């Protein structure tokens, strides 16, 4: 009886080891990545793939024809059971993420210059950091964004804003900016929505409203239009915002 149990145990170990060694992680990851992109309405392409027991690398990934970088997926034998793994991204975007077949937690850093689909009158400078979680099955997300510096051309001239943070929720094609504010003397403070065009980002519709502080007085400001054709507007002298209305 003991010999039978030992034989069964050895068989299980050998079978499990063989499954891990010969399991086609590359094909599995290709399918999972493609399906996640499809669920979010995105087009994904890549130039090459290399795969081993502990990692799989997809090189020169692009999303909707925009270059992202190289993705390295880290896996273990438990990946076959949990379908969880970690990912590193190196390139125009640098990121770390934890993904499964249902959600993804991420921390992404890039430069404002890399977001070249955002045109004047808005330009981002320095680093841009995004942290959050996406539910890939329901296409919902919670995101915190931090931007070093933003320049905004207004009817009163170009205005700089620094240390900008934004609390963002997304559901399908609707992005809700719960609050976007700068930590500087101008005190930009805005809220609103973006109607996202996933296949052509520049055609996304922006509708934000809020206030800035000029000479100690709050002044209303709106930013509307498509991402590549935004129209900032300032309120007149009679439209200043009081502290009680904030």
DOLUM-891450 format. One record per residue (C-alpha): residue number from 0; residue in three letters; x negated, y, z negated. Coordinates in nm, 3 decimals, decimal comma. Example, Ala and Ser with C-alpha at 12.3 -4.5 7.8 and 13.67 -1.06 7.14 Angstrom:
! residues 2
<atom><num>0</num><residu>ALA</residu><east>-1,230</east><north>-0,450</north><up>-0,780</up></atom>
<atom><num>1</num><residu>SER</residu><east>-1,367</east><north>-0,106</north><up>-0,714</up></atom>
//
This chain:
! residues 246
<atom><num>0</num><residu>UNK</residu><east>0,000</east><north>0,000</north><up>0,000</up></atom>
<atom><num>1</num><residu>UNK</residu><east>-0,279</east><north>0,240</north><up>-0,093</up></atom>
<atom><num>2</num><residu>UNK</residu><east>-0,457</east><north>0,166</north><up>0,236</up></atom>
<atom><num>3</num><residu>UNK</residu><east>-0,139</east><north>0,249</north><up>0,426</up></atom>
<atom><num>4</num><residu>UNK</residu><east>-0,101</east><north>0,578</north><up>0,240</up></atom>
<atom><num>5</num><residu>UNK</residu><east>-0,466</east><north>0,666</north><up>0,309</up></atom>
<atom><num>6</num><residu>UNK</residu><east>-0,423</east><north>0,580</north><up>0,677</up></atom>
<atom><num>7</num><residu>UNK</residu><east>-0,109</east><north>0,794</north><up>0,701</up></atom>
<atom><num>8</num><residu>UNK</residu><east>-0,286</east><north>1,081</north><up>0,523</up></atom>
<atom><num>9</num><residu>UNK</residu><east>-0,583</east><north>1,062</north><up>0,759</up></atom>
<atom><num>10</num><residu>UNK</residu><east>-0,349</east><north>1,055</north><up>1,059</up></atom>
<atom><num>11</num><residu>UNK</residu><east>-0,166</east><north>1,365</north><up>0,936</up></atom>
<atom><num>12</num><residu>UNK</residu><east>-0,494</east><north>1,551</north><up>0,883</up></atom>
<atom><num>13</num><residu>UNK</residu><east>-0,630</east><north>1,453</north><up>1,223</up></atom>
<atom><num>14</num><residu>UNK</residu><east>-0,304</east><north>1,535</north><up>1,396</up></atom>
<atom><num>15</num><residu>UNK</residu><east>-0,281</east><north>1,875</north><up>1,225</up></atom>
<atom><num>16</num><residu>UNK</residu><east>-0,644</east><north>1,956</north><up>1,307</up></atom>
<atom><num>17</num><residu>UNK</residu><east>-0,596</east><north>1,850</north><up>1,670</up></atom>
<atom><num>18</num><residu>UNK</residu><east>-0,277</east><north>2,056</north><up>1,699</up></atom>
<atom><num>19</num><residu>UNK</residu><east>-0,460</east><north>2,363</north><up>1,570</up></atom>
<atom><num>20</num><residu>UNK</residu><east>-0,768</east><north>2,312</north><up>1,788</up></atom>
<atom><num>21</num><residu>UNK</residu><east>-0,578</east><north>2,239</north><up>2,107</up></atom>
<atom><num>22</num><residu>UNK</residu><east>-0,271</east><north>2,455</north><up>2,046</up></atom>
<atom><num>23</num><residu>UNK</residu><east>-0,237</east><north>2,707</north><up>2,333</up></atom>
<atom><num>24</num><residu>UNK</residu><east>-0,255</east><north>3,021</north><up>2,118</up></atom>
<atom><num>25</num><residu>UNK</residu><east>-0,322</east><north>3,230</north><up>2,429</up></atom>
<atom><num>26</num><residu>UNK</residu><east>0,007</east><north>3,132</north><up>2,593</up></atom>
<atom><num>27</num><residu>UNK</residu><east>0,193</east><north>3,166</north><up>2,263</up></atom>
<atom><num>28</num><residu>UNK</residu><east>0,061</east><north>3,519</north><up>2,207</up></atom>
<atom><num>29</num><residu>UNK</residu><east>0,122</east><north>3,621</north><up>2,569</up></atom>
<atom><num>30</num><residu>UNK</residu><east>0,485</east><north>3,513</north><up>2,533</up></atom>
<atom><num>31</num><residu>UNK</residu><east>0,534</east><north>3,680</north><up>2,195</up></atom>
<atom><num>32</num><residu>UNK</residu><east>0,374</east><north>4,010</north><up>2,304</up></atom>
<atom><num>33</num><residu>UNK</residu><east>0,570</east><north>4,020</north><up>2,630</up></atom>
<atom><num>34</num><residu>UNK</residu><east>0,897</east><north>3,940</north><up>2,452</up></atom>
<atom><num>35</num><residu>UNK</residu><east>0,839</east><north>4,210</north><up>2,188</up></atom>
<atom><num>36</num><residu>UNK</residu><east>0,771</east><north>4,468</north><up>2,461</up></atom>
<atom><num>37</num><residu>UNK</residu><east>1,082</east><north>4,357</north><up>2,650</up></atom>
<atom><num>38</num><residu>UNK</residu><east>1,297</east><north>4,381</north><up>2,337</up></atom>
<atom><num>39</num><residu>UNK</residu><east>1,186</east><north>4,745</north><up>2,300</up></atom>
<atom><num>40</num><residu>UNK</residu><east>1,245</east><north>4,824</north><up>2,668</up></atom>
<atom><num>41</num><residu>UNK</residu><east>0,874</east><north>4,863</north><up>2,752</up></atom>
<atom><num>42</num><residu>UNK</residu><east>0,659</east><north>4,742</north><up>3,041</up></atom>
<atom><num>43</num><residu>UNK</residu><east>0,336</east><north>4,572</north><up>2,931</up></atom>
<atom><num>44</num><residu>UNK</residu><east>0,038</east><north>4,480</north><up>3,150</up></atom>
<atom><num>45</num><residu>UNK</residu><east>-0,317</east><north>4,363</north><up>3,071</up></atom>
<atom><num>46</num><residu>UNK</residu><east>-0,628</east><north>4,281</north><up>3,270</up></atom>
<atom><num>47</num><residu>UNK</residu><east>-0,760</east><north>3,968</north><up>3,098</up></atom>
<atom><num>48</num><residu>UNK</residu><east>-0,734</east><north>3,725</north><up>2,809</up></atom>
<atom><num>49</num><residu>UNK</residu><east>-0,975</east><north>3,513</north><up>2,604</up></atom>
<atom><num>50</num><residu>UNK</residu><east>-0,861</east><north>3,277</north><up>2,329</up></atom>
<atom><num>51</num><residu>UNK</residu><east>-1,019</east><north>3,061</north><up>2,058</up></atom>
<atom><num>52</num><residu>UNK</residu><east>-0,917</east><north>2,889</north><up>1,734</up></atom>
<atom><num>53</num><residu>UNK</residu><east>-0,925</east><north>3,206</north><up>1,524</up></atom>
<atom><num>54</num><residu>UNK</residu><east>-0,847</east><north>3,491</north><up>1,764</up></atom>
<atom><num>55</num><residu>UNK</residu><east>-0,700</east><north>3,581</north><up>2,101</up></atom>
<atom><num>56</num><residu>UNK</residu><east>-0,796</east><north>3,897</north><up>2,288</up></atom>
<atom><num>57</num><residu>UNK</residu><east>-0,592</east><north>4,076</north><up>2,554</up></atom>
<atom><num>58</num><residu>UNK</residu><east>-0,805</east><north>4,336</north><up>2,733</up></atom>
<atom><num>59</num><residu>UNK</residu><east>-0,705</east><north>4,673</north><up>2,880</up></atom>
<atom><num>60</num><residu>UNK</residu><east>-0,342</east><north>4,661</north><up>2,778</up></atom>
<atom><num>61</num><residu>UNK</residu><east>-0,119</east><north>4,933</north><up>2,923</up></atom>
<atom><num>62</num><residu>UNK</residu><east>0,235</east><north>5,021</north><up>2,819</up></atom>
<atom><num>63</num><residu>UNK</residu><east>0,454</east><north>5,185</north><up>3,083</up></atom>
<atom><num>64</num><residu>UNK</residu><east>0,136</east><north>5,242</north><up>3,289</up></atom>
<atom><num>65</num><residu>UNK</residu><east>-0,037</east><north>5,428</north><up>3,001</up></atom>
<atom><num>66</num><residu>UNK</residu><east>-0,366</east><north>5,275</north><up>2,887</up></atom>
<atom><num>67</num><residu>UNK</residu><east>-0,375</east><north>5,168</north><up>2,523</up></atom>
<atom><num>68</num><residu>UNK</residu><east>-0,688</east><north>4,953</north><up>2,467</up></atom>
<atom><num>69</num><residu>UNK</residu><east>-0,795</east><north>4,600</north><up>2,377</up></atom>
<atom><num>70</num><residu>UNK</residu><east>-0,575</east><north>4,393</north><up>2,142</up></atom>
<atom><num>71</num><residu>UNK</residu><east>-0,730</east><north>4,121</north><up>1,923</up></atom>
<atom><num>72</num><residu>UNK</residu><east>-0,481</east><north>3,885</north><up>1,755</up></atom>
<atom><num>73</num><residu>UNK</residu><east>-0,613</east><north>3,697</north><up>1,448</up></atom>
<atom><num>74</num><residu>UNK</residu><east>-0,454</east><north>3,359</north><up>1,375</up></atom>
<atom><num>75</num><residu>UNK</residu><east>-0,497</east><north>3,055</north><up>1,147</up></atom>
<atom><num>76</num><residu>UNK</residu><east>-0,331</east><north>2,712</north><up>1,121</up></atom>
<atom><num>77</num><residu>UNK</residu><east>-0,056</east><north>2,876</north><up>0,912</up></atom>
<atom><num>78</num><residu>UNK</residu><east>0,036</east><north>3,090</north><up>1,213</up></atom>
<atom><num>79</num><residu>UNK</residu><east>0,204</east><north>2,784</north><up>1,363</up></atom>
<atom><num>80</num><residu>UNK</residu><east>0,440</east><north>2,774</north><up>1,065</up></atom>
<atom><num>81</num><residu>UNK</residu><east>0,481</east><north>3,138</north><up>0,961</up></atom>
<atom><num>82</num><residu>UNK</residu><east>0,448</east><north>3,298</north><up>1,307</up></atom>
<atom><num>83</num><residu>UNK</residu><east>0,270</east><north>3,587</north><up>1,134</up></atom>
<atom><num>84</num><residu>UNK</residu><east>-0,067</east><north>3,730</north><up>1,235</up></atom>
<atom><num>85</num><residu>UNK</residu><east>-0,273</east><north>4,048</north><up>1,221</up></atom>
<atom><num>86</num><residu>UNK</residu><east>-0,381</east><north>4,259</north><up>1,516</up></atom>
<atom><num>87</num><residu>UNK</residu><east>-0,663</east><north>4,507</north><up>1,577</up></atom>
<atom><num>88</num><residu>UNK</residu><east>-0,652</east><north>4,759</north><up>1,861</up></atom>
<atom><num>89</num><residu>UNK</residu><east>-0,962</east><north>4,934</north><up>1,993</up></atom>
<atom><num>90</num><residu>UNK</residu><east>-0,957</east><north>5,196</north><up>2,264</up></atom>
<atom><num>91</num><residu>UNK</residu><east>-0,775</east><north>5,523</north><up>2,323</up></atom>
<atom><num>92</num><residu>UNK</residu><east>-0,563</east><north>5,415</north><up>2,028</up></atom>
<atom><num>93</num><residu>UNK</residu><east>-0,720</east><north>5,254</north><up>1,719</up></atom>
<atom><num>94</num><residu>UNK</residu><east>-0,480</east><north>5,053</north><up>1,511</up></atom>
<atom><num>95</num><residu>UNK</residu><east>-0,423</east><north>4,773</north><up>1,263</up></atom>
<atom><num>96</num><residu>UNK</residu><east>-0,095</east><north>4,586</north><up>1,250</up></atom>
<atom><num>97</num><residu>UNK</residu><east>0,077</east><north>4,287</north><up>1,096</up></atom>
<atom><num>98</num><residu>UNK</residu><east>0,328</east><north>4,126</north><up>1,330</up></atom>
<atom><num>99</num><residu>UNK</residu><east>0,580</east><north>3,846</north><up>1,340</up></atom>
<atom><num>100</num><residu>UNK</residu><east>0,852</east><north>3,746</north><up>1,581</up></atom>
<atom><num>101</num><residu>UNK</residu><east>1,090</east><north>3,988</north><up>1,406</up></atom>
<atom><num>102</num><residu>UNK</residu><east>0,895</east><north>4,293</north><up>1,286</up></atom>
<atom><num>103</num><residu>UNK</residu><east>0,568</east><north>4,482</north><up>1,289</up></atom>
<atom><num>104</num><residu>UNK</residu><east>0,389</east><north>4,701</north><up>1,034</up></atom>
<atom><num>105</num><residu>UNK</residu><east>0,133</east><north>4,936</north><up>1,188</up></atom>
<atom><num>106</num><residu>UNK</residu><east>-0,122</east><north>5,209</north><up>1,123</up></atom>
<atom><num>107</num><residu>UNK</residu><east>-0,228</east><north>5,389</north><up>1,442</up></atom>
<atom><num>108</num><residu>UNK</residu><east>-0,477</east><north>5,674</north><up>1,489</up></atom>
<atom><num>109</num><residu>UNK</residu><east>-0,546</east><north>5,856</north><up>1,813</up></atom>
<atom><num>110</num><residu>UNK</residu><east>-0,644</east><north>6,204</north><up>1,927</up></atom>
<atom><num>111</num><residu>UNK</residu><east>-0,401</east><north>6,472</north><up>2,031</up></atom>
<atom><num>112</num><residu>UNK</residu><east>-0,576</east><north>6,479</north><up>2,368</up></atom>
<atom><num>113</num><residu>UNK</residu><east>-0,475</east><north>6,115</north><up>2,427</up></atom>
<atom><num>114</num><residu>UNK</residu><east>-0,108</east><north>6,217</north><up>2,416</up></atom>
<atom><num>115</num><residu>UNK</residu><east>-0,143</east><north>6,394</north><up>2,747</up></atom>
<atom><num>116</num><residu>UNK</residu><east>0,224</east><north>6,344</north><up>2,836</up></atom>
<atom><num>117</num><residu>UNK</residu><east>0,299</east><north>6,625</north><up>2,587</up></atom>
<atom><num>118</num><residu>UNK</residu><east>0,257</east><north>6,943</north><up>2,793</up></atom>
<atom><num>119</num><residu>UNK</residu><east>0,247</east><north>7,312</north><up>2,715</up></atom>
<atom><num>120</num><residu>UNK</residu><east>0,392</east><north>7,499</north><up>2,534</up></atom>
<atom><num>121</num><residu>UNK</residu><east>0,300</east><north>7,229</north><up>2,279</up></atom>
<atom><num>122</num><residu>UNK</residu><east>-0,051</east><north>7,092</north><up>2,239</up></atom>
<atom><num>123</num><residu>UNK</residu><east>-0,184</east><north>6,863</north><up>1,967</up></atom>
<atom><num>124</num><residu>UNK</residu><east>-0,539</east><north>6,894</north><up>1,834</up></atom>
<atom><num>125</num><residu>UNK</residu><east>-0,752</east><north>6,670</north><up>1,614</up></atom>
<atom><num>126</num><residu>UNK</residu><east>-0,622</east><north>6,334</north><up>1,499</up></atom>
<atom><num>127</num><residu>UNK</residu><east>-0,269</east><north>6,200</north><up>1,512</up></atom>
<atom><num>128</num><residu>UNK</residu><east>-0,179</east><north>5,921</north><up>1,268</up></atom>
<atom><num>129</num><residu>UNK</residu><east>0,136</east><north>5,707</north><up>1,273</up></atom>
<atom><num>130</num><residu>UNK</residu><east>0,231</east><north>5,459</north><up>1,001</up></atom>
<atom><num>131</num><residu>UNK</residu><east>0,546</east><north>5,258</north><up>0,977</up></atom>
<atom><num>132</num><residu>UNK</residu><east>0,749</east><north>4,947</north><up>1,042</up></atom>
<atom><num>133</num><residu>UNK</residu><east>0,943</east><north>4,835</north><up>1,348</up></atom>
<atom><num>134</num><residu>UNK</residu><east>1,215</east><north>4,573</north><up>1,350</up></atom>
<atom><num>135</num><residu>UNK</residu><east>1,167</east><north>4,435</north><up>1,701</up></atom>
<atom><num>136</num><residu>UNK</residu><east>1,495</east><north>4,241</north><up>1,699</up></atom>
<atom><num>137</num><residu>UNK</residu><east>1,715</east><north>4,541</north><up>1,619</up></atom>
<atom><num>138</num><residu>UNK</residu><east>1,480</east><north>4,801</north><up>1,775</up></atom>
<atom><num>139</num><residu>UNK</residu><east>1,482</east><north>5,017</north><up>1,461</up></atom>
<atom><num>140</num><residu>UNK</residu><east>1,186</east><north>5,179</north><up>1,291</up></atom>
<atom><num>141</num><residu>UNK</residu><east>1,070</east><north>5,399</north><up>1,005</up></atom>
<atom><num>142</num><residu>UNK</residu><east>0,763</east><north>5,611</north><up>1,080</up></atom>
<atom><num>143</num><residu>UNK</residu><east>0,550</east><north>5,872</north><up>0,906</up></atom>
<atom><num>144</num><residu>UNK</residu><east>0,345</east><north>6,095</north><up>1,137</up></atom>
<atom><num>145</num><residu>UNK</residu><east>0,052</east><north>6,319</north><up>1,041</up></atom>
<atom><num>146</num><residu>UNK</residu><east>-0,102</east><north>6,569</north><up>1,286</up></atom>
<atom><num>147</num><residu>UNK</residu><east>-0,415</east><north>6,775</north><up>1,213</up></atom>
<atom><num>148</num><residu>UNK</residu><east>-0,315</east><north>7,076</north><up>1,422</up></atom>
<atom><num>149</num><residu>UNK</residu><east>-0,053</east><north>7,186</north><up>1,672</up></atom>
<atom><num>150</num><residu>UNK</residu><east>-0,048</east><north>7,491</north><up>1,898</up></atom>
<atom><num>151</num><residu>UNK</residu><east>0,291</east><north>7,624</north><up>2,008</up></atom>
<atom><num>152</num><residu>UNK</residu><east>0,342</east><north>7,897</north><up>2,267</up></atom>
<atom><num>153</num><residu>UNK</residu><east>0,642</east><north>8,110</north><up>2,166</up></atom>
<atom><num>154</num><residu>UNK</residu><east>0,792</east><north>8,440</north><up>2,285</up></atom>
<atom><num>155</num><residu>UNK</residu><east>0,581</east><north>8,600</north><up>2,010</up></atom>
<atom><num>156</num><residu>UNK</residu><east>0,258</east><north>8,441</north><up>2,136</up></atom>
<atom><num>157</num><residu>UNK</residu><east>0,068</east><north>8,121</north><up>2,060</up></atom>
<atom><num>158</num><residu>UNK</residu><east>0,109</east><north>8,002</north><up>1,702</up></atom>
<atom><num>159</num><residu>UNK</residu><east>-0,114</east><north>7,747</north><up>1,527</up></atom>
<atom><num>160</num><residu>UNK</residu><east>0,026</east><north>7,503</north><up>1,271</up></atom>
<atom><num>161</num><residu>UNK</residu><east>-0,191</east><north>7,279</north><up>1,052</up></atom>
<atom><num>162</num><residu>UNK</residu><east>-0,149</east><north>6,962</north><up>0,845</up></atom>
<atom><num>163</num><residu>UNK</residu><east>0,184</east><north>6,866</north><up>0,996</up></atom>
<atom><num>164</num><residu>UNK</residu><east>0,382</east><north>6,573</north><up>0,860</up></atom>
<atom><num>165</num><residu>UNK</residu><east>0,703</east><north>6,421</north><up>0,995</up></atom>
<atom><num>166</num><residu>UNK</residu><east>0,950</east><north>6,170</north><up>0,854</up></atom>
<atom><num>167</num><residu>UNK</residu><east>1,097</east><north>5,980</north><up>1,151</up></atom>
<atom><num>168</num><residu>UNK</residu><east>1,368</east><north>5,719</north><up>1,203</up></atom>
<atom><num>169</num><residu>UNK</residu><east>1,441</east><north>5,550</north><up>1,534</up></atom>
<atom><num>170</num><residu>UNK</residu><east>1,725</east><north>5,334</north><up>1,659</up></atom>
<atom><num>171</num><residu>UNK</residu><east>1,722</east><north>5,229</north><up>2,021</up></atom>
<atom><num>172</num><residu>UNK</residu><east>1,677</east><north>5,542</north><up>2,231</up></atom>
<atom><num>173</num><residu>UNK</residu><east>1,753</east><north>5,789</north><up>1,951</up></atom>
<atom><num>174</num><residu>UNK</residu><east>1,467</east><north>5,928</north><up>1,742</up></atom>
<atom><num>175</num><residu>UNK</residu><east>1,575</east><north>6,130</north><up>1,439</up></atom>
<atom><num>176</num><residu>UNK</residu><east>1,328</east><north>6,379</north><up>1,291</up></atom>
<atom><num>177</num><residu>UNK</residu><east>1,446</east><north>6,399</north><up>0,931</up></atom>
<atom><num>178</num><residu>UNK</residu><east>1,184</east><north>6,660</north><up>0,854</up></atom>
<atom><num>179</num><residu>UNK</residu><east>0,882</east><north>6,803</north><up>1,031</up></atom>
<atom><num>180</num><residu>UNK</residu><east>0,681</east><north>7,059</north><up>0,840</up></atom>
<atom><num>181</num><residu>UNK</residu><east>0,336</east><north>7,216</north><up>0,829</up></atom>
<atom><num>182</num><residu>UNK</residu><east>0,128</east><north>7,277</north><up>0,519</up></atom>
<atom><num>183</num><residu>UNK</residu><east>-0,002</east><north>7,624</north><up>0,604</up></atom>
<atom><num>184</num><residu>UNK</residu><east>0,094</east><north>7,990</north><up>0,570</up></atom>
<atom><num>185</num><residu>UNK</residu><east>0,337</east><north>7,970</north><up>0,863</up></atom>
<atom><num>186</num><residu>UNK</residu><east>0,541</east><north>7,693</north><up>0,698</up></atom>
<atom><num>187</num><residu>UNK</residu><east>0,697</east><north>7,534</north><up>1,005</up></atom>
<atom><num>188</num><residu>UNK</residu><east>1,005</east><north>7,337</north><up>0,895</up></atom>
<atom><num>189</num><residu>UNK</residu><east>1,221</east><north>7,159</north><up>1,155</up></atom>
<atom><num>190</num><residu>UNK</residu><east>1,473</east><north>6,880</north><up>1,204</up></atom>
<atom><num>191</num><residu>UNK</residu><east>1,649</east><north>6,730</north><up>1,501</up></atom>
<atom><num>192</num><residu>UNK</residu><east>1,664</east><north>6,447</north><up>1,752</up></atom>
<atom><num>193</num><residu>UNK</residu><east>1,482</east><north>6,315</north><up>2,056</up></atom>
<atom><num>194</num><residu>UNK</residu><east>1,667</east><north>6,114</north><up>2,320</up></atom>
<atom><num>195</num><residu>UNK</residu><east>1,395</east><north>5,874</north><up>2,430</up></atom>
<atom><num>196</num><residu>UNK</residu><east>1,338</east><north>5,766</north><up>2,789</up></atom>
<atom><num>197</num><residu>UNK</residu><east>1,121</east><north>5,457</north><up>2,732</up></atom>
<atom><num>198</num><residu>UNK</residu><east>1,034</east><north>5,405</north><up>3,097</up></atom>
<atom><num>199</num><residu>UNK</residu><east>0,932</east><north>5,768</north><up>3,155</up></atom>
<atom><num>200</num><residu>UNK</residu><east>0,838</east><north>5,941</north><up>2,830</up></atom>
<atom><num>201</num><residu>UNK</residu><east>0,817</east><north>6,290</north><up>2,984</up></atom>
<atom><num>202</num><residu>UNK</residu><east>1,190</east><north>6,277</north><up>3,063</up></atom>
<atom><num>203</num><residu>UNK</residu><east>1,281</east><north>6,234</north><up>2,696</up></atom>
<atom><num>204</num><residu>UNK</residu><east>1,515</east><north>6,506</north><up>2,572</up></atom>
<atom><num>205</num><residu>UNK</residu><east>1,410</east><north>6,710</north><up>2,265</up></atom>
<atom><num>206</num><residu>UNK</residu><east>1,644</east><north>6,911</north><up>2,042</up></atom>
<atom><num>207</num><residu>UNK</residu><east>1,478</east><north>7,050</north><up>1,728</up></atom>
<atom><num>208</num><residu>UNK</residu><east>1,574</east><north>7,345</north><up>1,509</up></atom>
<atom><num>209</num><residu>UNK</residu><east>1,432</east><north>7,503</north><up>1,195</up></atom>
<atom><num>210</num><residu>UNK</residu><east>1,228</east><north>7,793</north><up>1,069</up></atom>
<atom><num>211</num><residu>UNK</residu><east>0,882</east><north>7,945</north><up>1,038</up></atom>
<atom><num>212</num><residu>UNK</residu><east>0,754</east><north>8,215</north><up>0,804</up></atom>
<atom><num>213</num><residu>UNK</residu><east>0,634</east><north>8,543</north><up>0,957</up></atom>
<atom><num>214</num><residu>UNK</residu><east>0,520</east><north>8,835</north><up>0,740</up></atom>
<atom><num>215</num><residu>UNK</residu><east>0,684</east><north>8,671</north><up>0,440</up></atom>
<atom><num>216</num><residu>UNK</residu><east>1,021</east><north>8,631</north><up>0,615</up></atom>
<atom><num>217</num><residu>UNK</residu><east>1,167</east><north>8,310</north><up>0,749</up></atom>
<atom><num>218</num><residu>UNK</residu><east>1,258</east><north>8,321</north><up>1,116</up></atom>
<atom><num>219</num><residu>UNK</residu><east>1,470</east><north>8,068</north><up>1,299</up></atom>
<atom><num>220</num><residu>UNK</residu><east>1,310</east><north>7,864</north><up>1,580</up></atom>
<atom><num>221</num><residu>UNK</residu><east>1,436</east><north>7,600</north><up>1,822</up></atom>
<atom><num>222</num><residu>UNK</residu><east>1,250</east><north>7,370</north><up>2,061</up></atom>
<atom><num>223</num><residu>UNK</residu><east>1,459</east><north>7,215</north><up>2,338</up></atom>
<atom><num>224</num><residu>UNK</residu><east>1,408</east><north>7,052</north><up>2,676</up></atom>
<atom><num>225</num><residu>UNK</residu><east>1,220</east><north>6,758</north><up>2,821</up></atom>
<atom><num>226</num><residu>UNK</residu><east>0,883</east><north>6,666</north><up>2,675</up></atom>
<atom><num>227</num><residu>UNK</residu><east>0,697</east><north>6,803</north><up>2,979</up></atom>
<atom><num>228</num><residu>UNK</residu><east>0,914</east><north>7,118</north><up>2,992</up></atom>
<atom><num>229</num><residu>UNK</residu><east>0,987</east><north>7,234</north><up>2,638</up></atom>
<atom><num>230</num><residu>UNK</residu><east>1,141</east><north>7,574</north><up>2,560</up></atom>
<atom><num>231</num><residu>UNK</residu><east>1,062</east><north>7,724</north><up>2,217</up></atom>
<atom><num>232</num><residu>UNK</residu><east>1,299</east><north>8,008</north><up>2,122</up></atom>
<atom><num>233</num><residu>UNK</residu><east>1,277</east><north>8,246</north><up>1,830</up></atom>
<atom><num>234</num><residu>UNK</residu><east>1,576</east><north>8,397</north><up>1,652</up></atom>
<atom><num>235</num><residu>UNK</residu><east>1,629</east><north>8,771</north><up>1,662</up></atom>
<atom><num>236</num><residu>UNK</residu><east>1,589</east><north>9,011</north><up>1,372</up></atom>
<atom><num>237</num><residu>UNK</residu><east>1,937</east><north>8,927</north><up>1,251</up></atom>
<atom><num>238</num><residu>UNK</residu><east>1,876</east><north>8,554</north><up>1,241</up></atom>
<atom><num>239</num><residu>UNK</residu><east>1,614</east><north>8,527</north><up>0,970</up></atom>
<atom><num>240</num><residu>UNK</residu><east>1,661</east><north>8,240</north><up>0,728</up></atom>
<atom><num>241</num><residu>UNK</residu><east>1,706</east><north>8,311</north><up>0,358</up></atom>
<atom><num>242</num><residu>UNK</residu><east>1,556</east><north>8,092</north><up>0,088</up></atom>
<atom><num>243</num><residu>UNK</residu><east>1,906</east><north>7,976</north><up>-0,011</up></atom>
<atom><num>244</num><residu>UNK</residu><east>1,977</east><north>7,849</north><up>0,341</up></atom>
<atom><num>245</num><residu>UNK</residu><east>1,669</east><north>7,627</north><up>0,357</up></atom>
//
